[in-house]
Amino acid sequence: AMASEWTAFIRLHGQDLMSRGNDFRTIEGIAQFKEQVDSVILECFQSDPILQGTLKDAFETIMNGHGDRTAELLALYIHQKLKNPLLITEVSSALEAFLSMALLLFRYLLPSAINLCCNDWS
């Protein structure tokens, strides 16, 4: 019961974040939300595997609920961040944390969404 409520909350909040924006900051909000939810699972539920599984399912739903738009926004998010010379010159751990989160979000996308996005850019 708690796991299903947890999943419903994550999906609802994630869908709300996705519906509010149409630029790279949308993905930034999703990444921040993911970090917050990860922290709750770690600190409050000692990395419970059931809640981690529901988190993965919820984020797959969020990231794939808007077709290829999410893949395009994620690519724009990465592009915007990497254009920022401050990020590149910061401590490598900040760059590594950013790239780690970006790749994690890409893993949630279905391959068809990535193909649609990338085909539009070629």
Secondary structure in CASP SS format (residue, H / E / C, confidence):
PFRMAT SS
TARGET T0000
AUTHOR 0000-0000-0000
METHOD secondary structure of the structure
MODEL  1
A C 1.00
M H 1.00
A H 1.00
S H 1.00
E H 1.00
W H 1.00
T H 1.00
A H 1.00
F H 1.00
I H 1.00
R H 1.00
L H 1.00
H H 1.00
G H 1.00
Q H 1.00
D H 1.00
L H 1.00
M H 1.00
S H 1.00
R H 1.00
G C 1.00
N C 1.00
D C 1.00
F H 1.00
R H 1.00
T H 1.00
I H 1.00
E H 1.00
G H 1.00
I H 1.00
A H 1.00
Q H 1.00
F H 1.00
K H 1.00
E H 1.00
Q H 1.00
V H 1.00
D H 1.00
S H 1.00
V H 1.00
I H 1.00
L H 1.00
E H 1.00
C H 1.00
F H 1.00
Q C 1.00
S C 1.00
D C 1.00
P H 1.00
I H 1.00
L H 1.00
Q H 1.00
G H 1.00
T H 1.00
L H 1.00
K H 1.00
D H 1.00
A H 1.00
F H 1.00
E H 1.00
T H 1.00
I H 1.00
M H 1.00
N H 1.00
G C 1.00
H C 1.00
G C 1.00
D H 1.00
R H 1.00
T H 1.00
A H 1.00
E H 1.00
L H 1.00
L H 1.00
A H 1.00
L H 1.00
Y H 1.00
I H 1.00
H H 1.00
Q H 1.00
K H 1.00
L H 1.00
K H 1.00
N C 1.00
P H 1.00
L H 1.00
L H 1.00
I H 1.00
T H 1.00
E C 1.00
V C 1.00
S H 1.00
S H 1.00
A H 1.00
L H 1.00
E H 1.00
A H 1.00
F H 1.00
L H 1.00
S H 1.00
M H 1.00
A H 1.00
L H 1.00
L H 1.00
L H 1.00
F H 1.00
R H 1.00
Y H 1.00
L C 1.00
L C 1.00
P H 1.00
S H 1.00
A H 1.00
I H 1.00
N H 1.00
L H 1.00
C H 1.00
C H 1.00
N H 1.00
D H 1.00
W H 1.00
S C 1.00
END
